[in-house]
Amino acid sequence: MQVLTDKILSQAAFSAEIDVPLASIDIGEWLFSLPEAEYQRCCPPDHIAAGVTTTDDGRRMSINVEMIGTGLVVQHYIAEEVTPSYCRMNSISDVFTPAGRTQVNVIWELIGEAIEGGRTRYTNRVTSHPTDAFMRFIAEHGQTFEQAAAARQPTGGDHNRRETPLFAASIARRAAARQQNKAA
């Protein structure tokens, strides 16, 4: 499968501030120990299921199942970079639409930045690229890339807008629990 990185199907980045210092958070630890019920609370009713696994060669993966607009999306995120303040995840995602099944590439970046007052700004950036399979799929259904991108951008953006503050709050709760465990 070929990813068409020169084309952007959709892109959205939203931020939320949390009352936790950057040094106290660990986005990578949060992501790879996130309970499924907590994932579901981070964007109801869109978030359906989540789990953690590995690739055959041992790289960490996060599997997320969610509704984005009218599409059921199964994300197969492979960790490309994981640190306490930054994660870059890359997925060839299965998208089940009313017209059938296709695949897109999704880059998910989870970013923590220190801001004044000992606080953290969390940014959730999601960029989708078409695959050659996606381009064949839309052509078979009489749709241009521009039409597909115009349809996907609002739903992807709305989903990201709603999940970002809930992810940020979850990361803050995890940091507070870790601090509490250290003090005990």
C-alpha positions in Angstrom: 0.0 0.0 0.0 1.3 3.4 -0.9 0.6 6.5 1.2 0.3 9.8 -0.8 2.1 12.1 1.7 1.9 15.0 -0.8 -1.9 15.1 -0.3 -3.7 16.0 3.0 -7.1 14.5 3.4 -7.7 16.3 6.7 -5.8 18.0 9.4 -6.8 19.4 12.8 -4.9 20.6 15.8 -6.5 21.7 19.1 -5.0 22.6 22.4 -6.1 22.6 26.0 -4.3 23.8 29.1 -4.0 21.8 32.3 -2.9 22.8 35.8 0.0 20.4 35.9 3.7 21.2 35.2 5.2 19.6 32.1 7.7 17.7 34.2 4.9 15.8 35.9 3.3 14.5 32.8 4.2 11.4 30.7 2.2 11.3 27.6 3.8 8.1 26.4 3.2 6.3 29.7 -0.4 7.6 29.7 -1.1 6.5 26.1 0.3 2.9 26.6 -1.5 2.3 29.8 -4.8 4.0 29.0 -7.7 1.9 30.2 -10.4 1.3 27.6 -13.1 2.9 29.8 -11.0 6.0 30.1 -10.5 6.1 26.3 -14.2 5.9 25.9 -14.8 8.8 28.3 -12.4 10.9 26.2 -14.9 11.4 23.3 -18.3 9.9 24.0 -20.0 8.4 22.0 -17.4 8.3 19.3 -14.7 6.3 21.2 -15.7 2.7 21.1 -12.6 0.6 22.1 -8.9 0.8 22.7 -6.0 -1.6 23.3 -2.3 -1.9 23.3 -0.3 -4.5 21.4 3.0 -4.7 19.4 4.0 -5.2 15.8 5.6 -8.5 14.8 9.0 -6.8 15.2 8.2 -5.5 18.7 7.2 -1.9 18.2 4.5 -0.6 20.5 1.0 -0.1 19.0 -2.2 1.6 20.2 -5.4 0.2 18.6 -8.3 2.6 18.7 -11.8 2.1 17.3 -13.9 5.2 16.9 -16.7 6.8 14.8 -15.6 9.8 12.9 -18.7 11.2 11.1 -20.4 8.3 9.4 -17.2 6.2 9.3 -16.2 3.5 11.7 -12.4 3.8 11.9 -10.0 1.2 13.2 -6.7 2.9 13.9 -3.6 0.7 14.0 -1.2 3.3 15.5 2.5 2.3 15.5 4.7 4.3 17.8 7.3 6.3 15.8 8.5 8.5 18.7 7.5 8.2 22.4 8.7 10.6 25.1 7.0 12.1 28.2 6.1 15.3 26.3 5.7 14.1 22.7 4.3 11.0 20.9 4.1 10.5 17.2 1.9 7.6 16.1 1.4 6.4 12.5 -1.5 4.3 11.3 -2.8 2.7 8.2 -6.4 2.9 9.4 -9.4 0.9 8.2 -12.4 3.1 7.4 -15.8 1.4 7.1 -18.2 3.8 5.4 -21.8 3.4 4.2 -20.3 2.9 0.7 -17.8 0.2 1.8 -14.3 -0.2 3.3 -11.1 1.7 2.5 -7.8 2.7 4.2 -6.2 6.0 5.0 -3.0 7.0 6.7 -3.3 8.9 10.0 -0.5 10.6 11.8 -1.4 11.4 15.5 0.8 13.7 17.4 0.3 14.2 21.2 2.3 17.2 22.4 2.9 18.7 25.8 4.5 22.2 26.2 5.4 24.1 29.3 3.5 27.4 29.7 3.6 30.1 32.3 2.4 29.4 35.8 3.8 25.9 36.0 1.1 24.7 33.6 1.1 22.6 30.5 -0.5 23.1 27.1 -1.6 19.8 25.5 -2.0 19.8 21.7 -3.7 17.0 19.8 -2.7 17.1 16.1 -4.2 14.6 13.6 -3.2 14.6 9.9 -4.7 12.2 7.4 -3.2 11.3 4.1 -4.9 9.2 1.4 -3.6 5.8 0.3 -3.6 4.5 -3.2 -6.5 2.2 -2.0 -8.4 5.3 -0.8 -7.9 7.0 -4.2 -9.3 3.9 -6.0 -12.2 3.7 -3.6 -13.3 7.3 -4.1 -12.8 7.0 -7.9 -15.0 3.9 -7.9 -17.7 5.9 -6.1 -17.5 8.9 -8.5 -15.9 11.2 -6.0 -12.8 13.5 -6.5 -10.1 13.9 -3.9 -11.2 17.5 -3.3 -14.8 16.3 -2.6 -13.5 13.6 -0.2 -11.2 16.0 1.6 -14.0 18.6 1.9 -16.3 16.0 3.4 -13.7 14.6 5.9 -12.3 17.9 7.2 -15.3 19.1 9.2 -16.0 15.7 10.8 -12.3 15.0 11.7 -12.0 18.5 13.1 -15.1 18.3 15.2 -14.0 14.9 16.6 -10.5 16.3 17.5 -12.1 19.5 19.0 -14.2 17.4 21.4 -11.6 14.8 22.4 -8.6 17.2 23.0 -9.8 18.8 26.3 -10.9 15.3 27.6 -7.5 13.8 26.6 -5.7 16.7 28.4 -7.8 16.2 31.6 -7.1 12.5 31.5 -3.3 13.2 31.2 -3.6 15.6 34.1 -5.4 13.0 36.2 -2.8 10.4 35.4 0.0 12.8 36.4 -1.7 13.6 39.7 -2.2 9.9 40.4 1.5 9.2 39.7 2.5 12.1 42.0 0.2 10.7 44.7 1.7 7.2 44.4 5.3 8.6 44.7 4.3 10.5 47.9 2.7 7.4 49.4 
